[in-house]
Every structure is written in structure tokens, then in C-alpha cells.
């Protein structure tokens, strides 16, 4: 009676062991073993030995099939993603409506005090320079002098003073006034911009939000439009610049054999276990069939 069970049982044990050993040999030995100049066959295991080829293949599949521009665009512009983005925007704006901290505190929490202070100083200096340059470029001095000349003419007629103030003199005085603006306006504007900055940054976020609450919905719509525009027009350029295929390939090549084994097992542990059990089942069946013949 025992012989009827022994062959199937032995076949099942052999099938289990051989499949388990075959799976282990995919990963191990993890490194090459040599006896003198002779490399021991099957060392390292298949996956460590072919890691570069596997990495390149995975990188190619990910970039061309999973993260290609068309697939990503469809995903990023899907109703699910758009509705999620809209919900996040609503949550963000709602949070601002009840935020009691000042805008400066909120920005400092997000970006750090040093960063906020740096950009404050930059904005003051840059803003003052830009406004001054725009005033000079627009010939603000000449505009003021021409306006003054016209006022004098209207008030005093074409007397001696206005007769002396011809276009050449007006332009000369206007040019001098432009130079005074270029020299003195930046410091004045920087102080004024700083005052406005402080006034803005020291207010509670909720107060600022309430002041501009009517702009919230148009701003949300604009953000959604910009998101769609960025995905439709810039996604392909961004992917080309990033080179996903090379990133994935380099990442996998950077794994140690132990890390690569852990990664694959974390994804395919159940499937590999099923293969081992299937080997045991097939071995059992083959042993049972062998009894029939």
C-alpha cells in the first residue's frame, strides 16, 4: 500500500525542490564565483548576470509603453485627475479663508524665513529698478516738462518766459529730470515698495482672502486652464528633457544584487510561490501517472 503513495509523494517533493531551487538560482549566487581563471557555471545567477540588459529593457518599456507622452497626457487630463485637482484647489482656497496667521508667517512656514526675507529684499530692489527704468524709458521727465510748459502757456500766454522755453530747452530740462529720476527714484521706490510689502505680508491670510474673494473662482479656472495648457503643450518637451528611459535604467543598475532581489520578490512573491507549489503538484501527478504504467 505504501508504494502507491510513495511515488506520488516523492514526485511532489522533487517537483517542489527543483522549482524552488530554479527560482533561487535566478538570484543566486549574487556574485561571480571563480576557481583560478575558471568561472563556475551559473554564477552569478541569471538576474544579477543580466542586470544591465534587464534594466535597459525595463527602461525602454516604461518610457515607451507606460510613461509615453500620449499615455501620460490621457491620464493627466482624465476626468478623475481633473476633478481631484479641482477638489484640492477648493480645499486650498477654503483653508485660506479661515487662516488666522499672517501671509508672512504662512510663507515662512512653507519656504523658510531666510527665503522669504531674501525674496522681499529682491522684490524691493528689483521692483524699484524696473519702475525707475520704465519711467526713464517712457521719458517721464520730458512729459512733465512739456506739461509744465503747456500750463505756463495757458496761464501766461506767449510771453518772454514761454518764448525762451522752446523745444530744445524743454528737452534739455526733461533729460535732466530723467537723470534725477534714475538717480533718486530707486531708493524712494524701494522704501515705498517695502512699506506696501509689510502692509500686505503682515495681514492675516483670511483678511486678504476676504478682500479678494470674488477673484477666487476666476483664479481657480485660470489655474485649471494653465494646467491643461502645460500638459498639452509642454509635456512632451519635459519628458524629452527628463529622459525617463535612462533614469529607470540607471536606477535599476544602481541597485545592489540584494536590493534587486528584494524589489522583484516584493512584486512577484505570490506568483513565484505559486510556481513552486505548481511544481510540487505536477511532480505528484507525474508520480501517480507513473504507477499506472
SULWO-V337477 format. One record per pair of residues at least 4 apart in sequence whose ideal C-beta (glycine too) atoms are under 8 Angstrom apart, sorted by the first residue. I is the first residue (numbers start at 1). GAP is how many residues later the second one is. If there is no record, write none. Layout:
i=I gap=GAP
i=I gap=GAP
This chain:
i=1 gap=4
i=2 gap=4
i=3 gap=4
i=4 gap=4
i=4 gap=287
i=5 gap=4
i=6 gap=4
i=7 gap=4
i=7 gap=280
i=7 gap=281
i=7 gap=283
i=7 gap=284
i=8 gap=4
i=8 gap=276
i=8 gap=277
i=8 gap=279
i=8 gap=280
i=8 gap=283
i=9 gap=4
i=9 gap=275
i=9 gap=278
i=10 gap=4
i=10 gap=277
i=11 gap=4
i=11 gap=272
i=11 gap=273
i=11 gap=274
i=11 gap=275
i=11 gap=276
i=11 gap=277
i=11 gap=279
i=12 gap=4
i=12 gap=268
i=12 gap=269
i=12 gap=271
i=12 gap=272
i=12 gap=275
i=13 gap=4
i=13 gap=267
i=13 gap=270
i=14 gap=4
i=14 gap=269
i=15 gap=4
i=15 gap=264
i=15 gap=265
i=15 gap=266
i=15 gap=267
i=15 gap=268
i=15 gap=269
i=15 gap=271
i=16 gap=4
i=16 gap=260
i=16 gap=261
i=16 gap=263
i=16 gap=264
i=16 gap=267
i=17 gap=4
i=18 gap=4
i=18 gap=261
i=18 gap=265
i=19 gap=4
i=19 gap=256
i=19 gap=257
i=19 gap=259
i=19 gap=260
i=19 gap=261
i=20 gap=4
i=20 gap=256
i=20 gap=259
i=21 gap=4
i=22 gap=4
i=23 gap=4
i=23 gap=249
i=23 gap=252
i=23 gap=253
i=24 gap=4
i=24 gap=21
i=25 gap=17
i=25 gap=20
i=25 gap=21
i=26 gap=19
i=26 gap=20
i=26 gap=21
i=27 gap=18
i=27 gap=20
i=27 gap=21
i=27 gap=230
i=27 gap=233
i=27 gap=234
i=27 gap=237
i=28 gap=16
i=28 gap=17
i=29 gap=4
i=29 gap=14
i=29 gap=15
i=29 gap=16
i=29 gap=19
i=30 gap=14
i=30 gap=15
i=30 gap=18
i=30 gap=227
i=30 gap=228
i=30 gap=231
i=31 gap=12
i=31 gap=13
i=31 gap=17
i=31 gap=226
i=32 gap=7
i=32 gap=8
i=32 gap=11
i=32 gap=12
i=33 gap=6
i=33 gap=7
i=33 gap=10
i=33 gap=11
i=34 gap=4
i=34 gap=5
i=34 gap=6
i=35 gap=5
i=39 gap=4
i=42 gap=4
i=44 gap=4
i=44 gap=5
i=44 gap=213
i=45 gap=4
i=46 gap=4
i=47 gap=4
i=47 gap=7
i=47 gap=213
i=47 gap=214
i=47 gap=217
i=48 gap=209
i=48 gap=212
i=50 gap=4
i=51 gap=4
i=51 gap=201
i=51 gap=202
i=51 gap=204
i=51 gap=206
i=51 gap=209
i=52 gap=4
i=52 gap=201
i=53 gap=4
i=54 gap=4
i=54 gap=198
i=55 gap=4
i=55 gap=193
i=55 gap=194
i=55 gap=195
i=55 gap=196
i=55 gap=197
i=55 gap=198
i=56 gap=4
i=56 gap=193
i=57 gap=4
i=58 gap=4
i=58 gap=190
i=58 gap=191
i=58 gap=194
i=59 gap=4
i=59 gap=185
i=59 gap=186
i=59 gap=187
i=59 gap=188
i=59 gap=189
i=59 gap=190
i=59 gap=193
i=60 gap=4
i=60 gap=185
i=61 gap=4
i=61 gap=5
i=62 gap=4
i=62 gap=5
i=62 gap=182
i=62 gap=183
i=62 gap=186
i=63 gap=4
i=63 gap=5
i=63 gap=181
i=63 gap=182
i=63 gap=185
i=64 gap=4
i=64 gap=181
i=65 gap=6
i=66 gap=5
i=67 gap=4
i=67 gap=5
i=67 gap=172
i=67 gap=177
i=68 gap=4
i=68 gap=171
i=69 gap=4
i=69 gap=166
i=69 gap=167
i=69 gap=170
i=70 gap=4
i=71 gap=4
i=72 gap=4
i=72 gap=163
i=72 gap=167
i=73 gap=4
i=73 gap=158
i=73 gap=159
i=73 gap=162
i=74 gap=4
i=75 gap=6
i=76 gap=5
i=76 gap=155
i=76 gap=159
i=77 gap=4
i=77 gap=5
i=77 gap=151
i=77 gap=154
i=77 gap=155
i=78 gap=4
i=79 gap=4
i=80 gap=4
i=81 gap=4
i=82 gap=4
i=82 gap=142
i=83 gap=4
i=84 gap=4
i=85 gap=4
i=85 gap=139
i=85 gap=142
i=86 gap=4
i=86 gap=134
i=86 gap=138
i=87 gap=4
i=88 gap=4
i=89 gap=4
i=89 gap=131
i=89 gap=134
i=89 gap=135
i=90 gap=4
i=90 gap=130
i=91 gap=4
i=92 gap=4
i=93 gap=4
i=93 gap=116
i=93 gap=123
i=93 gap=127
i=94 gap=4
i=95 gap=4
i=96 gap=109
i=96 gap=110
i=96 gap=112
i=96 gap=113
i=97 gap=109
i=97 gap=112
i=97 gap=113
i=97 gap=116
i=98 gap=108
i=99 gap=7
i=99 gap=105
i=99 gap=106
i=99 gap=107
i=99 gap=110
i=100 gap=104
i=100 gap=105
i=100 gap=106
i=101 gap=4
i=101 gap=5
i=101 gap=8
i=101 gap=103
i=101 gap=104
i=102 gap=4
i=102 gap=99
i=102 gap=100
i=102 gap=101
i=102 gap=102
i=102 gap=103
i=103 gap=4
i=103 gap=97
i=103 gap=98
i=103 gap=99
i=103 gap=100
i=103 gap=101
i=103 gap=102
i=103 gap=105
i=104 gap=4
i=104 gap=12
i=104 gap=97
i=104 gap=98
i=105 gap=4
i=106 gap=4
i=106 gap=99
i=107 gap=4
i=107 gap=9
i=107 gap=94
i=108 gap=4
i=108 gap=5
i=108 gap=8
i=111 gap=4
i=111 gap=5
i=112 gap=4
i=113 gap=4
i=114 gap=4
i=115 gap=4
i=116 gap=4
i=117 gap=4
i=118 gap=4
i=119 gap=4
i=120 gap=4
i=120 gap=74
i=120 gap=77
i=120 gap=81
i=121 gap=4
i=122 gap=4
i=123 gap=4
i=123 gap=70
i=123 gap=74
i=124 gap=4
i=124 gap=66
i=124 gap=69
i=124 gap=70
i=124 gap=73
i=125 gap=4
i=125 gap=61
i=125 gap=65
i=126 gap=4
i=127 gap=4
i=127 gap=62
i=127 gap=63
i=127 gap=66
i=128 gap=4
i=128 gap=57
i=128 gap=58
i=128 gap=59
i=128 gap=60
i=128 gap=61
i=128 gap=62
i=128 gap=65
i=129 gap=4
i=129 gap=57
i=130 gap=4
i=131 gap=4
i=131 gap=54
i=131 gap=58
i=132 gap=4
i=132 gap=49
i=132 gap=50
i=132 gap=53
i=132 gap=54
i=132 gap=57
i=133 gap=4
i=133 gap=49
i=134 gap=4
i=135 gap=5
i=135 gap=43
i=135 gap=46
i=135 gap=50
i=136 gap=4
i=136 gap=5
i=136 gap=42
i=136 gap=45
i=136 gap=46
i=138 gap=5
i=139 gap=4
i=139 gap=35
i=139 gap=39
i=140 gap=4
i=140 gap=37
i=140 gap=38
i=140 gap=41
i=141 gap=4
i=141 gap=32
i=141 gap=33
i=141 gap=34
i=141 gap=35
i=141 gap=36
i=141 gap=37
i=141 gap=38
i=141 gap=39
i=141 gap=40
i=142 gap=4
i=142 gap=28
i=142 gap=29
i=142 gap=32
i=142 gap=33
i=142 gap=35
i=142 gap=36
i=143 gap=4
i=143 gap=31
i=144 gap=4
i=144 gap=30
i=144 gap=33
i=145 gap=4
i=145 gap=25
i=145 gap=26
i=145 gap=28
i=145 gap=29
i=145 gap=32
i=146 gap=4
i=146 gap=24
i=146 gap=28
i=147 gap=4
i=148 gap=4
i=149 gap=4
i=149 gap=13
i=149 gap=16
i=149 gap=21
i=150 gap=4
i=151 gap=4
i=152 gap=4
i=152 gap=9
i=152 gap=10
i=152 gap=13
i=153 gap=4
i=153 gap=5
i=153 gap=9
i=156 gap=5
i=156 gap=6
i=157 gap=5
i=158 gap=4
i=158 gap=5
i=159 gap=4
i=160 gap=4
i=161 gap=4
i=164 gap=5
i=165 gap=4
i=165 gap=5
i=166 gap=4
i=167 gap=4
i=168 gap=4
i=169 gap=4
i=170 gap=4
i=171 gap=4
i=172 gap=4
i=173 gap=4
i=174 gap=4
i=175 gap=4
i=176 gap=4
i=177 gap=4
i=178 gap=4
i=179 gap=4
i=180 gap=4
i=181 gap=4
i=182 gap=4
i=184 gap=4
i=185 gap=4
i=186 gap=4
i=187 gap=4
i=188 gap=4
i=189 gap=4
i=190 gap=4
i=191 gap=4
i=192 gap=4
i=193 gap=4
i=194 gap=4
i=195 gap=4
i=196 gap=4
i=197 gap=4
i=198 gap=4
i=199 gap=4
i=200 gap=8
i=203 gap=4
i=203 gap=5
i=204 gap=4
i=205 gap=4
i=206 gap=4
i=207 gap=4
i=208 gap=4
i=209 gap=4
i=209 gap=7
i=212 gap=4
i=215 gap=4
i=216 gap=4
i=217 gap=4
i=218 gap=4
i=219 gap=4
i=220 gap=4
i=221 gap=4
i=222 gap=4
i=223 gap=4
i=224 gap=4
i=225 gap=4
i=226 gap=4
i=227 gap=4
i=228 gap=4
i=229 gap=4
i=229 gap=5
i=230 gap=4
i=230 gap=5
i=231 gap=4
i=234 gap=4
i=235 gap=4
i=236 gap=4
i=237 gap=4
i=238 gap=4
i=239 gap=5
i=242 gap=5
i=243 gap=4
i=244 gap=4
i=245 gap=4
i=246 gap=4
i=247 gap=4
i=248 gap=4
i=249 gap=4
i=250 gap=4
i=251 gap=4
i=252 gap=8
i=255 gap=4
i=255 gap=5
i=255 gap=8
i=256 gap=4
i=257 gap=4
i=258 gap=4
i=259 gap=4
i=260 gap=4
i=261 gap=4
i=262 gap=4
i=263 gap=4
i=264 gap=4
i=265 gap=4
i=265 gap=7
i=268 gap=4
i=269 gap=4
i=270 gap=4
i=271 gap=4
i=272 gap=4
i=273 gap=4
i=274 gap=4
i=275 gap=4
i=276 gap=4
i=277 gap=4
i=278 gap=4
i=279 gap=4
i=280 gap=4
i=281 gap=4
i=282 gap=4
i=283 gap=4
i=284 gap=4
i=285 gap=4
i=286 gap=4
i=287 gap=4
i=288 gap=4
i=289 gap=4
